[in-house]
Amino acid sequence: MIFSSGLNATKLKSQLKMTAGRLEIDAAKKTALMKQNMRVVAELLAESPPKEDKARLRTEALIRDDSTLVAYDILRLECLLLMERVSIMNHCHECPADLVPAVSDLIFAAPRLAIPEMTLVRKQFRAKYGKQFKLRAMRNEGGMLNEKVVKNLSNHPPTKETVNLYMQKICKQYEVDWVPPVELTDLTERDVVATAVPGIPVTTGVRETDADICRKVQQLQTLDIMPPPFAPGYKKDSASVTSKSSGDDDDDAPPADTPVVVAMPCITR
């Protein structure tokens, strides 16, 4: 990187100081606004029925503001650090290695935050260290940026679990009796009611696998639970049996291909 006279040390120091002050002011404003929105979320969830869709939208905005505040704190401290090192940066051809993360963070954050003072700081760094340094910072080449700054200034929407967690914390703080609804997509396999298998009643809410069914059949086959007159070794009392004609026997006996329904005791898992 070639030394450039584009950096004005006096202006840069003043701009860094103003950027740090603006970050602190904006953080205070966001904090106050977040408290108001938290109360609104609690009121929406306290209604009957709860207005969960509206509350969820406001909660997503709260999460974004909360993430921005984390980045604000880091950037403000980096501004204060660079203020003390302006003279060093002014006399060095390249950015000192220990200042690369702080300088890169401000270059990366400036387009993502509506802070005019930070934009001026970014222009000074661009004039001092060149276009390629700026591009590497914007691309985070080599992981030169602070991970928390990148994460909290990203535009990725919060996950459903994160939104539910924030809403639960808000309800707890404002003493609102609300819990997130349970949806089928959030349940584990053991929580989902199994699809009915022919001949196997669904009573436990646990999916019956083929292995489970085979094991139960084997257990039944090893038990002597068949009631008379079907139990093995059972003999009828000849005195209690009346003689019947061969025709009557054919009429009373079930067809060979007709299954016999036998009541069996329930087996506890």
C-alpha positions as CSV (number, residue, x, y, z in Angstrom):
1,M,0.0,0.0,0.0
2,I,1.5,3.3,-1.1
3,F,1.6,6.2,1.4
4,S,-1.1,8.8,0.6
5,S,-1.5,12.3,1.8
6,G,-5.2,11.8,1.7
7,L,-5.4,11.3,5.4
8,N,-5.8,14.5,7.4
9,A,-4.8,13.6,11.0
10,T,-6.6,16.5,12.7
11,K,-9.9,15.9,10.8
12,L,-9.6,12.1,11.3
13,K,-9.2,12.4,15.0
14,S,-12.2,14.8,15.2
15,Q,-14.3,12.5,13.0
16,L,-13.5,9.5,15.1
17,K,-14.5,11.3,18.3
18,M,-17.8,12.4,16.7
19,T,-18.4,8.9,15.5
20,A,-17.9,7.5,19.0
21,G,-20.3,10.1,20.4
22,R,-22.9,9.4,17.7
23,L,-22.8,5.7,18.4
24,E,-23.3,6.3,22.1
25,I,-26.3,8.6,21.4
26,D,-27.9,6.3,18.9
27,A,-27.4,3.4,21.3
28,A,-29.3,5.3,24.0
29,K,-32.1,6.1,21.6
30,K,-32.4,2.5,20.4
31,T,-32.4,1.2,24.0
32,A,-35.3,3.5,24.9
33,L,-37.2,2.6,21.8
34,M,-36.6,-1.1,22.5
35,K,-38.2,-0.8,26.0
36,Q,-41.3,0.7,24.4
37,N,-41.5,-2.1,21.8
38,M,-41.1,-4.7,24.5
39,R,-44.1,-3.4,26.3
40,V,-46.1,-3.4,23.1
41,V,-45.1,-7.1,22.5
42,A,-46.2,-8.0,26.0
43,E,-49.6,-6.2,25.5
44,L,-50.1,-8.0,22.2
45,L,-49.5,-11.4,23.8
46,A,-51.6,-10.6,26.8
47,E,-54.7,-10.2,24.6
48,S,-57.3,-13.0,24.2
49,P,-56.5,-14.5,21.9
50,P,-52.9,-13.4,21.7
51,K,-51.9,-11.4,18.6
52,E,-48.9,-13.5,17.9
53,D,-48.2,-12.5,14.3
54,K,-48.0,-8.8,15.2
55,A,-45.9,-9.6,18.3
56,R,-43.6,-11.7,16.2
57,L,-42.9,-8.9,13.7
58,R,-42.1,-6.4,16.5
59,T,-39.9,-9.0,18.2
60,E,-37.9,-9.5,15.0
61,A,-37.3,-5.8,14.9
62,L,-36.2,-5.9,18.6
63,I,-33.7,-8.6,17.8
64,R,-32.2,-6.6,15.0
65,D,-31.9,-3.6,17.2
66,D,-30.4,-5.7,20.0
67,S,-27.8,-7.0,17.5
68,T,-27.0,-3.5,16.3
69,L,-26.4,-2.4,19.9
70,V,-23.7,-5.1,20.2
71,A,-22.0,-3.9,17.1
72,Y,-22.3,-0.3,18.4
73,D,-20.4,-1.1,21.5
74,I,-17.5,-2.7,19.6
75,L,-17.3,0.1,17.0
76,R,-17.3,2.8,19.7
77,L,-14.4,1.3,21.5
78,E,-12.5,0.9,18.2
79,C,-13.1,4.6,17.5
80,L,-11.6,5.5,20.8
81,L,-8.6,3.2,20.1
82,L,-7.9,4.7,16.7
83,M,-8.1,8.2,18.1
84,E,-5.1,7.5,20.2
85,R,-3.2,6.0,17.2
86,V,-3.9,8.7,14.5
87,S,-0.4,10.0,14.6
88,I,1.0,6.5,14.1
89,M,-1.3,5.8,11.1
90,N,-0.4,9.2,9.7
91,H,3.4,8.4,9.7
92,C,3.1,4.7,8.5
93,H,2.9,3.7,4.9
94,E,0.8,0.7,5.7
95,C,-1.9,0.1,8.3
96,P,-0.2,-1.2,11.5
97,A,-1.1,-4.9,12.0
98,D,-2.7,-4.3,15.4
99,L,-5.0,-1.7,13.9
100,V,-6.1,-3.6,10.8
101,P,-9.2,-5.1,12.6
102,A,-10.4,-1.8,13.9
103,V,-9.9,0.1,10.6
104,S,-11.5,-2.7,8.7
105,D,-14.5,-2.9,11.0
106,L,-15.2,0.8,10.4
107,I,-14.9,0.4,6.7
108,F,-17.2,-2.6,6.7
109,A,-19.8,-1.0,9.1
110,A,-20.1,2.5,7.5
111,P,-22.3,1.5,4.6
112,R,-24.5,-0.5,6.9
113,L,-25.1,2.2,9.5
114,A,-26.7,5.6,8.9
115,I,-23.9,7.5,10.6
116,P,-22.5,10.4,8.5
117,E,-19.4,10.8,10.7
118,M,-18.4,7.2,10.2
119,T,-18.8,7.6,6.4
120,L,-16.2,10.4,6.6
121,V,-13.9,8.2,8.5
122,R,-14.2,5.5,5.9
123,K,-13.3,8.0,3.1
124,Q,-10.2,9.0,5.0
125,F,-9.1,5.3,5.3
126,R,-9.9,4.7,1.7
127,A,-7.7,7.7,0.7
128,K,-4.9,6.5,3.0
129,Y,-4.7,2.8,2.3
130,G,-6.2,2.5,-1.1
131,K,-9.1,0.8,-2.9
132,Q,-7.7,-2.7,-2.5
133,F,-7.6,-2.4,1.3
134,K,-11.2,-1.3,1.3
135,L,-12.3,-4.2,-0.9
136,R,-10.5,-6.7,1.3
137,A,-12.2,-5.3,4.4
138,M,-15.6,-5.4,2.7
139,R,-15.0,-9.1,1.7
140,N,-13.5,-9.9,5.1
141,E,-10.5,-11.6,3.4
142,G,-8.5,-13.6,5.8
143,G,-11.0,-13.0,8.6
144,M,-9.7,-9.5,9.2
145,L,-13.0,-8.3,10.7
146,N,-14.4,-8.8,14.2
147,E,-16.7,-11.8,14.1
148,K,-19.3,-10.1,16.3
149,V,-19.4,-7.1,14.1
150,V,-20.0,-9.2,11.0
151,K,-22.6,-11.4,12.7
152,N,-24.6,-8.5,14.3
153,L,-24.6,-6.3,11.2
154,S,-25.7,-9.1,8.9
155,N,-29.2,-9.0,7.3
156,H,-30.0,-12.6,8.1
157,P,-33.5,-12.9,9.6
158,P,-33.6,-14.4,13.1
159,T,-34.6,-18.0,13.5
160,K,-38.1,-18.9,14.8
161,E,-36.5,-20.4,17.9
162,T,-34.7,-17.1,18.6
163,V,-37.9,-15.1,18.2
164,N,-39.8,-17.4,20.5
165,L,-37.1,-17.2,23.1
166,Y,-37.2,-13.4,23.0
167,M,-41.0,-13.4,23.3
168,Q,-40.9,-15.7,26.3
169,K,-38.3,-13.5,28.0
170,I,-40.5,-10.4,27.4
171,C,-43.6,-12.2,28.8
172,K,-41.6,-13.3,31.8
173,Q,-40.4,-9.7,32.4
174,Y,-43.9,-8.3,32.1
175,E,-45.6,-11.2,33.9
176,V,-47.7,-12.3,30.9
177,D,-48.9,-15.9,30.8
178,W,-47.9,-17.0,27.3
179,V,-46.0,-19.9,25.8
180,P,-45.2,-20.5,22.2
181,P,-47.6,-22.8,20.4
182,V,-46.3,-26.4,19.7
183,E,-46.3,-27.2,16.0
184,L,-45.7,-30.5,14.3
185,T,-42.5,-29.3,12.7
186,D,-41.0,-28.6,16.2
187,L,-41.8,-32.1,17.6
188,T,-39.5,-35.0,17.8
189,E,-40.4,-38.4,16.3
190,R,-41.6,-39.7,19.7
191,D,-43.9,-36.8,20.1
192,V,-45.8,-37.4,16.8
193,V,-48.8,-39.7,16.8
194,A,-47.9,-42.6,14.6
195,T,-49.8,-43.5,11.4
196,A,-52.3,-46.3,12.2
197,V,-51.0,-49.8,11.2
198,P,-53.6,-52.3,10.2
199,G,-54.4,-54.5,13.3
200,I,-52.2,-52.3,15.6
201,P,-54.1,-49.6,17.5
202,V,-52.4,-46.3,18.0
203,T,-52.6,-45.6,21.7
204,T,-49.2,-44.5,22.8
205,G,-48.3,-41.8,20.4
206,V,-45.1,-43.6,19.5
207,R,-44.5,-44.8,16.0
208,E,-44.6,-48.7,15.8
209,T,-41.7,-50.0,13.8
210,D,-41.7,-53.4,12.0
211,A,-39.2,-54.6,14.5
212,D,-41.5,-53.7,17.4
213,I,-44.4,-55.5,15.8
214,C,-42.4,-58.7,15.2
215,R,-41.1,-58.7,18.7
216,K,-44.6,-58.4,20.1
217,V,-45.8,-61.3,17.9
218,Q,-43.0,-63.5,19.1
219,Q,-43.9,-62.7,22.7
220,L,-47.5,-63.6,22.1
221,Q,-46.5,-66.9,20.4
222,T,-44.5,-67.9,23.5
223,L,-47.3,-67.3,25.9
224,D,-49.9,-69.9,26.8
225,I,-52.8,-67.4,26.7
226,M,-55.2,-69.2,24.3
227,P,-58.6,-69.7,26.1
228,P,-60.5,-73.0,26.0
229,P,-61.3,-74.7,23.7
230,F,-58.4,-73.5,21.7
231,A,-55.6,-73.8,24.3
232,P,-53.1,-76.6,23.6
233,G,-53.8,-79.9,25.5
234,Y,-57.3,-78.9,26.4
235,K,-59.8,-81.9,26.3
236,K,-63.5,-81.6,26.4
237,D,-65.6,-83.4,29.0
238,S,-67.3,-86.2,27.2
239,A,-70.3,-86.1,29.5
240,S,-71.0,-82.5,28.7
241,V,-70.8,-82.9,24.9
242,T,-74.0,-83.8,23.1
243,S,-73.9,-85.9,20.0
244,K,-74.5,-84.2,16.8
245,S,-74.9,-85.3,13.3
246,S,-72.2,-84.9,10.7
247,G,-74.3,-82.3,9.0
248,D,-74.7,-80.2,12.2
249,D,-70.9,-80.3,12.8
250,D,-70.4,-78.9,9.3
251,D,-72.9,-76.1,9.9
252,D,-71.4,-75.1,13.3
253,A,-67.7,-75.3,12.5
254,P,-66.3,-72.2,10.9
255,P,-65.0,-72.4,7.4
256,A,-61.3,-73.4,7.0
257,D,-60.3,-70.0,5.6
258,T,-62.1,-68.0,8.3
259,P,-59.8,-66.5,10.9
260,V,-60.7,-67.1,14.5
261,V,-60.8,-63.9,16.6
262,V,-59.3,-64.5,20.0
263,A,-59.3,-62.0,22.9
264,M,-55.7,-61.4,24.1
265,P,-54.6,-59.5,27.2
266,C,-52.9,-56.2,26.8
267,I,-49.1,-56.2,27.0
268,T,-47.6,-53.2,28.7
269,R,-44.5,-51.7,27.1
